[in-house]
Amino acid sequence: MHASSTPLRRSLLRNRQDGGKVENVELFFDLVFAFAITQLSHGLLAELSWDNALRIGLLLLAVWWVWIFTSWVTNWLDPVQSPVRTALFAMMLAGLVLSASIPRAFGEKGWAFALAYVGMQVGRTLFFLWAVRGERASMVRNFQRILVWMLLAGVCWLAGGWSEGPARLVWWVLALALDIAGPSMFFWVPGMGRSTLQDWDVDGNHMAERCALFVIIALGESLLVSGATFATHAWDGTSLVAFVTTFVGTVAMWWLYFAIGAEQGHHSIVHSKEAGRQARVAYTYLHVLIVAGIIVCAVADELVLAHPAHADNAAQVVVLGGPALYLLGTALFKWVTASRAYPPLSHMVGLGLLGLLCIPASQHAFSAVGLSAAAAAVLWVVAIWESRSLRKK
């Protein structure tokens, strides 16, 4: 990054010589989102319906959007410096309100969720503009455009927060559509033009590590659910098998992302001439599918541990849908970062196998633990296939 043009003011920009190190305060900040992940998984578990899945999916996207945008900002700003650290602490407080309001975000706490979300998004952008005053004009103008988009979406979030019933969902879908569309449109604003990939000169080391750590947080939620649920039930043969099955499935998910995908993605973004494009597509957009898959798998694990002998239709969708979402997310991530002509064949076959499992599952040919074991086996088949095929190369 360019040095500040104001010599009397110490630049708050991150020193690019630190190798993109993730600081302790960033990990501390992430603890709030560990709570948010827990709230989302419990919210989905409380009502297994398509309507509730839509609501939880919308809230997940909002939580992810706050977190990933903050990761972009700490990619540029130095979180060790006191002003940036203080801003992160303020964001954490608002994040706790955001997370605490998730269970009743579509009820009486909608206003709290909306206020916390808009406060974090707009407040963080205003802080960035203050922090980079005097820096290069393109960086300042980039975040001026972002502020316009944040304010426009914020109006919709707040309108939804004070609306009721279906109107809230409509407002929030519109708000989230604006949030998601912003980066893909390079935050184009009439009279201000649009940003360029050169404006998004991210540190690839930092971005890759931040997203990998968020995946660890989500996988940790899955393990916590398994352990906590197992602890409250009788330790008979069936529950022990269910416990081992859910654990094996979580390890397979870790393997699929960290054994190859994370390292490949890290290498790709670090050596890319357009790191901003990689950060936008592979990390900003595609990682949310990976996190969503882990959350759904955590819900499935709790269902399997609580009722190992039987899986109703909703449970079957969750048990197979979680691994499918995860495989889809990791396949697209590896496709983008490896510049492949097509997504990994192993992952596509894995999705096909999960689809085939729907046939006997619909006939209730599997118990809950049996279906979970079959889904875990598919994940391991994909992991082993991918590892062996790449080893031969």
C-alpha positions in Angstrom: 0.0 0.0 0.0 1.1 3.6 -0.5 2.3 5.5 2.4 0.1 8.2 3.8 0.4 11.7 2.3 -0.1 13.2 5.7 3.3 12.9 7.5 1.9 14.1 10.9 -0.6 11.3 11.0 0.4 7.7 11.4 -1.1 5.5 8.7 -3.6 2.9 10.0 -3.0 0.7 7.0 -1.7 -2.7 7.5 2.0 -3.3 6.9 2.2 -5.7 3.9 5.6 -6.9 5.2 3.8 -8.9 8.0 2.9 -11.7 5.5 -0.9 -11.2 6.1 -0.7 -12.4 9.7 -4.1 -12.8 11.4 -3.9 -11.0 14.7 -5.3 -12.1 18.0 -7.9 -9.4 18.1 -9.3 -10.7 14.8 -9.7 -14.2 16.4 -11.3 -12.6 19.4 -13.7 -10.8 17.1 -14.6 -14.2 15.5 -15.9 -15.5 18.8 -19.0 -13.4 18.4 -19.7 -15.2 15.1 -19.2 -18.6 16.8 -22.2 -17.6 18.9 -24.1 -16.5 15.7 -23.4 -19.9 14.1 -24.8 -21.7 17.2 -27.9 -19.5 17.1 -28.5 -20.2 13.4 -28.2 -24.0 13.8 -30.5 -24.0 16.8 -32.9 -21.8 14.9 -33.1 -24.3 12.0 -33.4 -27.2 14.3 -36.3 -25.6 16.1 -38.4 -25.8 12.9 -37.5 -28.0 10.0 -39.6 -26.4 7.3 -38.9 -24.8 4.0 -40.2 -21.4 5.3 -37.9 -21.5 8.3 -35.0 -22.7 6.1 -35.5 -19.6 3.9 -35.5 -17.3 7.0 -32.4 -19.0 8.5 -30.7 -18.8 5.1 -31.3 -15.1 4.9 -30.0 -14.5 8.4 -26.9 -16.7 7.6 -26.2 -14.5 4.6 -26.5 -11.4 6.7 -24.2 -12.8 9.3 -21.7 -13.9 6.7 -21.8 -10.5 4.9 -21.0 -8.6 8.1 -18.1 -10.9 8.8 -16.6 -11.1 5.3 -16.8 -7.3 4.8 -15.0 -6.8 8.2 -12.3 -9.3 7.0 -11.8 -7.1 3.9 -11.4 -4.1 6.0 -8.8 -5.7 8.4 -7.1 -6.9 5.2 -6.3 -3.2 4.6 -6.3 -1.7 8.1 -3.9 -2.8 10.9 -6.0 -4.3 13.7 -3.0 -4.0 16.1 -3.4 -0.2 16.1 -5.6 1.2 18.8 -8.3 3.0 16.7 -8.8 -0.2 14.5 -8.9 -2.4 17.6 -11.4 -0.2 19.3 -13.6 -0.3 16.2 -13.5 -4.1 16.2 -14.5 -4.1 19.9 -17.5 -1.8 19.0 -18.4 -4.2 16.2 -18.2 -7.1 18.6 -20.8 -5.5 20.9 -23.1 -4.8 18.0 -22.4 -8.4 16.8 -23.6 -9.8 20.1 -26.8 -7.9 19.8 -27.2 -9.2 16.2 -26.5 -12.8 17.3 -28.8 -12.6 20.4 -31.7 -11.4 18.2 -31.4 -14.2 15.7 -34.0 -16.6 17.3 -36.7 -13.8 17.2 -35.4 -11.8 14.2 -38.7 -12.6 12.4 -40.6 -11.8 15.6 -40.4 -9.1 18.1 -36.6 -8.6 17.8 -36.5 -7.7 14.1 -35.8 -4.1 14.9 -32.8 -5.1 17.0 -31.3 -7.3 14.3 -31.8 -4.6 11.7 -30.3 -1.9 13.8 -27.3 -4.0 14.8 -26.7 -5.1 11.2 -27.0 -1.6 9.7 -24.9 -0.1 12.5 -22.1 -2.6 11.8 -22.2 -2.2 8.0 -22.5 1.6 7.9 -20.4 2.3 11.0 -17.5 0.1 9.8 -17.5 1.9 6.4 -17.6 5.3 8.0 -14.7 4.3 10.2 -12.7 3.1 7.2 -13.2 6.4 5.4 -12.0 8.3 8.5 -9.0 5.9 8.8 -7.9 6.3 5.2 -8.3 10.0 4.9 -5.3 11.3 3.1 -4.5 8.0 1.5 -4.6 7.4 -2.2 -7.8 8.8 -3.8 -8.9 5.5 -5.4 -9.1 3.8 -2.0 -11.2 6.6 -0.6 -13.5 6.8 -3.6 -13.9 3.0 -3.5 -15.3 3.2 0.0 -17.4 6.2 -0.7 -19.2 4.1 -3.3 -19.5 1.2 -0.8 -21.1 3.6 1.7 -23.8 4.6 -0.8 -24.7 0.9 -1.3 -24.6 0.3 2.5 -26.9 3.2 3.1 -29.4 2.1 0.4 -29.5 -1.5 1.7 -29.6 -0.1 5.3 -32.9 1.7 4.5 -34.4 -1.6 3.4 -33.1 -3.5 6.5 -34.5 -0.9 8.8 -37.8 -0.8 6.9 -38.0 -4.6 7.4 -37.1 -4.4 11.0 -40.1 -2.2 11.7 -42.5 -4.1 9.4 -44.4 -7.3 10.4 -45.2 -10.6 8.8 -44.4 -11.2 5.1 -43.5 -7.5 4.6 -40.4 -8.0 6.7 -39.2 -10.9 4.6 -39.8 -8.9 1.4 -37.8 -5.9 2.7 -35.0 -8.0 3.9 -34.7 -10.1 0.7 -34.5 -6.8 -1.2 -31.8 -5.5 1.3 -29.8 -8.6 1.0 -30.1 -8.6 -2.8 -28.5 -5.1 -2.7 -25.8 -6.2 -0.4 -24.9 -9.2 -2.5 -25.1 -7.4 -5.8 -22.7 -4.6 -4.7 -19.4 -6.4 -5.2 -20.5 -8.0 -8.5 -21.4 -4.6 -9.8 -18.2 -3.1 -8.5 -20.3 -0.8 -6.3 -21.3 1.3 -9.4 -22.8 4.7 -8.4 -24.2 7.2 -10.9 -21.7 10.1 -11.2 -19.0 8.2 -9.3 -18.5 5.3 -11.7 -17.4 1.9 -10.4 -14.5 0.4 -8.5 -11.8 -1.6 -10.3 -10.0 -4.8 -9.3 -6.9 -2.7 -8.8 -8.8 -0.9 -6.0 -9.2 -4.3 -4.3 -5.5 -5.0 -3.8 -6.0 -7.5 -1.0 -3.4 -9.5 0.8 -4.1 -13.1 -0.3 -2.4 -14.7 2.7 -4.7 -12.8 5.1 -7.9 -13.4 3.1 -7.3 -17.2 2.7 -6.4 -17.6 6.4 -9.4 -15.6 7.6 -11.8 -17.7 5.7 -10.2 -21.0 6.7 -10.5 -19.9 10.3 -14.2 -19.2 9.8 -14.6 -22.7 8.4 -12.9 -24.1 11.5 -15.4 -22.1 13.7 -18.3 -23.7 11.8 -16.8 -27.2 12.1 -16.3 -26.6 15.8 -20.0 -25.9 16.1 -20.7 -29.3 14.6 -18.4 -31.0 17.1 -19.9 -29.1 20.0 -23.4 -30.1 19.0 -22.3 -33.8 18.8 -20.6 -33.7 22.1 -23.3 -31.8 24.0 -26.1 -34.0 22.6 -24.3 -37.2 23.2 -23.6 -36.2 26.8 -27.3 -35.9 27.5 -28.4 -39.3 26.2 -27.9 -42.9 27.4 -24.7 -44.3 26.2 -26.0 -47.5 24.6 -24.8 -49.2 21.5 -27.0 -47.2 19.1 -26.0 -43.8 20.5 -22.3 -44.8 20.5 -22.6 -45.7 16.8 -24.4 -42.5 16.1 -21.8 -40.5 17.9 -18.9 -42.1 16.0 -20.8 -41.7 12.7 -21.3 -37.9 13.2 -17.7 -37.5 14.3 -16.4 -39.4 11.2 -18.6 -37.2 8.9 -17.2 -34.0 10.5 -13.6 -35.2 10.0 -14.4 -35.9 6.3 -15.6 -32.4 5.9 -12.4 -31.1 7.5 -10.4 -33.3 5.1 -12.2 -32.1 2.0 -11.5 -28.5 2.8 -8.1 -28.4 4.5 -6.2 -31.4 3.0 -6.3 -29.9 -0.5 -8.8 -27.0 -1.0 -7.5 -24.5 1.6 -3.9 -24.9 0.5 -4.7 -24.8 -3.1 -6.9 -21.7 -2.6 -4.1 -20.0 -0.6 -1.5 -20.6 -3.3 -3.9 -19.5 -6.0 -4.8 -16.1 -4.4 -1.3 -15.3 -3.3 0.1 -15.8 -6.8 -2.8 -14.4 -8.7 -2.4 -11.2 -10.7 -6.0 -10.4 -9.8 -6.2 -11.3 -6.1 -9.2 -9.0 -5.7 -11.2 -11.2 -8.2 -10.2 -14.4 -6.3 -11.2 -12.8 -3.0 -14.5 -11.7 -4.4 -15.6 -14.9 -6.1 -13.9 -17.8 -4.2 -13.9 -16.3 -0.7 -16.7 -13.7 -0.5 -19.4 -15.5 -2.4 -18.6 -19.3 -2.5 -17.5 -19.8 1.1 -21.0 -19.1 2.3 -22.1 -22.3 0.7 -19.4 -24.2 2.6 -20.5 -22.6 5.9 -24.2 -23.3 5.2 -23.4 -27.0 4.5 -21.6 -27.2 7.9 -24.5 -25.6 9.7 -27.0 -28.0 8.2 -24.7 -30.9 9.0 -24.6 -29.8 12.6 -28.4 -29.8 12.7 -28.4 -33.3 11.1 -25.9 -34.5 13.7 -28.1 -33.4 16.6 -31.1 -35.1 15.0 -29.3 -38.3 14.5 -27.9 -38.4 18.0 -31.3 -37.6 19.5 -33.3 -40.0 17.4 -30.9 -42.5 15.8 -33.6 -45.1 15.0 -35.8 -43.1 12.8 -35.6 -40.2 10.3 -38.7 -38.5 9.1 -38.8 -36.7 5.7 -37.5 -33.4 7.2 -34.6 -35.2 8.9 -33.7 -37.0 5.7 -33.5 -33.7 3.8 -31.2 -32.3 6.4 -29.0 -35.4 6.7 -28.4 -35.5 2.9 -28.8 -31.8 2.2 -26.0 -30.7 4.5 -23.3 -32.8 2.9 -24.7 -31.9 -0.6 -24.4 -28.2 0.2 -20.8 -28.7 1.5 -19.7 -30.7 -1.5 -21.2 -28.1 -3.9 -19.4 -25.3 -2.0 -16.0 -27.0 -1.9 -16.4 -28.1 -5.6 -17.0 -24.6 -6.8 -14.3 -23.2 -4.6 -11.7 -25.7 -5.9 -12.9 -25.1 -9.5 -12.4 -21.3 -9.2 -9.0 -21.5 -7.4 -7.5 -24.2 -9.5 -8.7 -22.7 -12.8 -10.1 -26.0 -13.8 -12.2 -26.5 -17.0 -14.9 -28.1 -14.8 -15.5 -28.8 -11.1 -13.7 -31.8 -9.6 -15.2 -35.0 -10.9 -14.9 -36.6 -7.5 -17.2 -34.0 -6.0 -19.7 -34.2 -8.8 -19.9 -38.0 -8.4 -20.3 -37.5 -4.7 -23.3 -35.2 -5.3 -24.7 -37.8 -7.6 -24.3 -40.5 -4.9 -26.1 -38.3 -2.4 -28.9 -37.9 -4.9 -29.2 -41.6 -5.4 -29.5 -42.0 -1.6 -32.7 -40.0 -1.8 -34.4 -43.0 -3.4 -34.0 -45.6 -0.6 -34.3 -42.8 2.0 -37.7 -41.8 0.6 -38.8 -45.4 1.2 -37.5 -45.2 4.7 -35.0 -47.9 4.0 -32.5 -46.3 6.4 -32.6 -45.5 10.0 -31.3 -42.0 10.9 -27.9 -43.3 11.9 -27.8 -45.5 8.8 -28.5 -42.6 6.5 -26.0 -40.5 8.3 -23.4 -43.3 7.9 -24.1 -43.5 4.2 -23.7 -39.8 3.8 -20.4 -39.8 5.7 -19.3 -42.7 3.5 -19.9 -40.6 0.4 -17.8 -37.8 1.8 -15.0 -40.1 2.5 -15.2 -41.7 -1.0 -14.9 -38.2 -2.4 -12.0 -37.3 -0.1 -10.0 -40.5 -0.8 -10.7 -40.3 -4.6 -9.5 -36.7 -4.8 -6.4 -37.4 -2.7 -5.4 -40.4 -4.7 -6.0 -38.7 -8.1 -3.9 -35.6 -7.2 -1.2 -37.8 -5.7 -0.8 -39.6 -9.1 -0.3 -36.2 -10.8 
